[in-house]
Amino acid sequence: NEARVIANVLEPKLTPLDKIWHLDINHQNKSVSVSAPFFAGLNQATAIYRANIGCTLVVDNQLADIQIHTLPEDQHPHPDRLIKTPEIGAAKDFTQALFTEDQLSLRAKNNTYAALVFHDGQLIAEQYAEGLGPDNRLLAWSMSKTVIALLLGMLEQDGKSKLDSPMPFDDWQGSDKQQISLRHLMNMTSGLQWHEDYEKTSDVGRMMYLSGNQADYVKSHELIHPPGSYFYYSTGDSMLIADYLTQQIGGSLQHVYDFYQKELFQKLEIHNAFIEVDESGTLIGGARVIMSPRDWGKIGQLMLQQGNWKGEQLVSRDWIKFMTTGSAATDLYGGQTWLYDSNAMGAGIPKDTFFLYGYQGQYVVVIPSLKLVVVRQGALGPDTSVLEARQQLFKQISQLIQQLPQQLHLSNR
C-alpha cells in the first residue's frame, strides 16, 4: 500500500528530500505527481498507470497523449494456483531467519518482504512481511533483465533472431557501433560508454527518469571499448535488447503484451504479471517486470529445468547454457544472469549456482545440482551494505543446504 511504499522505500532513500516535496496521488486519474521544493507544480514529474501496462513516466509527451494508448483491462484476474507442500523445517528456519533483524531503523535494515524456497519444483516454505502475501506483485528491478533474455531466446529458437548478427539500429549504420551484436549486449560487453551508479546521478538515472525514449538515450553513447573485450554492468545494454525485442515482436503495445503473455507467462501459469514500457512504448527490460515472488520462483525453475516446462521446450537448452556461462570478459556474468562468485557467496555454495539480482536486494538463486530455487525480495535500507547483505544471504543458504537433504529424506519416507 501507499504508506508502506512511502515509509519503507521512499523516505529512507530520499531523506531529507521527502520533507520538501509535494506528493499528489490521484486515484481517479491513476496518476502520481511529485513537485519540489515545497510548492505543488514546481519542477513537477508525473507517472500514469494503465491496466496491463503498468506505470509510465511522462517526459516528452503530454499526459493525455499517453492515456489514449491503453490495453483492455483483465476483469477477471486469476488467483495463484500454486499449491504449497507441507513445509520442511530447514526451509522454514531459513525463511524465518531472513525476517529476524535487530531493532534497527529502516535505513539500516534488510527489510525482507518475501522469502520462498522451492525444491524439485515444489514450494516447501514461504513467508511474507505483514500486509503482504502470495498475490502481491513486488518491484524486482534488475531481475527483469533475465526475463527479457528468456523472451529473446524464444525468438532465437524460432530463427527470428541471430545472436551474433549486428544490431539493426538505423542510427548505427555506417559507424563502429555496427560491430555490437546481441551477444555483446547479453554479456554486457557492448563497449558503449556507460556509468551506472545508484547513489549519485548517473546514466541509468538519466535514462530511466529523464528520457522518454530510453533506448535512444543509450544508442547515442560513444563506443569506447572493442565490443566483447570489456565487461561493465549496464542497464543500458539491457534496454537495447528490449528495444530490439520490441521491434522484432511487432512494436505495438498489444503485439508486445500478447507475445510475452502467451509465449511465456501463461505457459508458466503466471497470470498477474506485466512488463512496463517507457513513453515511446518500448519494454523497460532492465528493471520493470512486475510479478509476484511465487512467479519469480517459476522463472528460476524454468531455468533450472533448462528451458523445459511440463514437457514443452519454451527456450532451448543451448540458450539457457549461454545465459549461465561466462564470457571472454568475465566468468562472473553470463547472458543477463549472474554466476557463481566464491568471494561473495563464501563456502558451501555449489559452483553450478547462478542467480538473478535486483536493486535493494532482490534475488532468485538457482542451484541445479540440488534442484533448489530460493527467492528473496525486499527493500534494503540505504545504510546497509549490499555486499554484506549478499554474503549474509548466501551464508544462510549454505546452512539450508547442509540441513535440507536429511529432512527431505525423512519427509519423503
Secondary structure, DSSP 8 states (H G I E B T S, - for coil): -HHHIIIIIIHHHHTTGGGT-EEEEETTTTEEEEE-SSSTTTT-EEEEEETTTEEEEESSS-HHHHHT------SS-------B----HHHHHHHHHHH---S--TTTS--EEEEEEEETTEEEEEEE-TT--TT--B--GGGHHHHHHHHHHHHHHTTS--TTSB---GGGTTSGGGG-BHHHHHTT---B-----SSS--HHHHHHHH-SSHHHHHHTS-B-S-TTS-----HHHHHHHHHHHHHHHTSSHHHHHHHHIIIIITTTT--S-EE-B-TTS-B-TTT-EEB-HHHHHHHHHHHHTTTEETTEESS-HHHHHHHTS--SS-SSB-SSSEE--HHHH-TT--TT-EEEEETTTEEEEEEGGGTEEEEEEE---TTS-HHHHHHHHHHHHHHHHHHHHHHHHHHH-
